[in-house]
């Protein structure tokens, strides 16, 4: 039977779908961590990559509800902008891979070719559609080897809807939105007030009360990490919000979309020392930390150790259960992969497509204390006391 929380979220989404009005955030009294199970902070974070998208099509209401049900600490999303300036949750700048756009004959003439991160890309682009048009599409599973039964059942959701899923959860759930392709979005989407994509992104977070430095009292009430592959955007947003930010890191041979630096340079000691003034951590591709050789693990780099020496968090991506994503060293067992990354590499959080798998592993290896609510509340009180004392 669906919980009251699930029903509340469904009603909110249905109402929003009909009106496209901005949904109403819960009252601050409803967000009191004393009345909801707080965010766990004693073990690495379980970050639901695009929701529980190993089971349900990515970045949909259902995928996020499932991830929360399965134990996610944070629900992660990619934020893009529509032709009419609305912010939505969608990974690709094109609609081709995860919607039914190819079957929608009324949009056949919208196919375009644009330059995206120095490459020509052809498809149906998010920036050429209004929110109303995008809401008429239906989302499908990205990978053919995953469950296809949910194809065509869910809409694209907005940034506002995504935030409300977390705020209305029956425990404290963090959000982990990515400012996606800011160079491309700022080139193709113009707001009447002259503001940038970064401005609209941060304004939305502030509107819903997200603020505070990492592990501050405000942050623990509404946990948030802002992520991006574009360092200049993170620096720009640091002047607008003190919420913690994560610099995403691609393969070392790839270059940043904004500053045209290689990620080899981005992961150098000098650059990490510079960027730590603006971010609390990095989110590297797994192979940037531990390169693979013929699908076997190679020797780990010292990236995690160097980041930790600068007090930077490390949240690698992406962990998936299927055999084609697991190195041979793990014998097709995702638990062995989690054990390796958490125990031997020592990361601080993991982006996973299978929230439930990671949660079950952590409950077996580092379970909540028996009286977890009181223990977590005590830890938070100690944190506040230390901060108030200047530590």
Beta strands, then each sheet from edge to edge (+ up, - down):
strand 1: 45-48
strand 2: 74-81
strand 3: 87-89
strand 4: 112-116
strand 5: 119-123
strand 6: 157-158
strand 7: 174-179
strand 8: 226-228
strand 9: 245-249
strand 10: 281-284
strand 11: 290-293
strand 12: 296-300
strand 13: 313-319
strand 14: 349-352
sheet 1: 6+ 3- 2+ 1+ 14+ 13+ 10+ 9+ 8+
sheet 2: 6+ 3- 2+ 7+
sheet 3: 4+ 5-
sheet 4: 11+ 12-
end
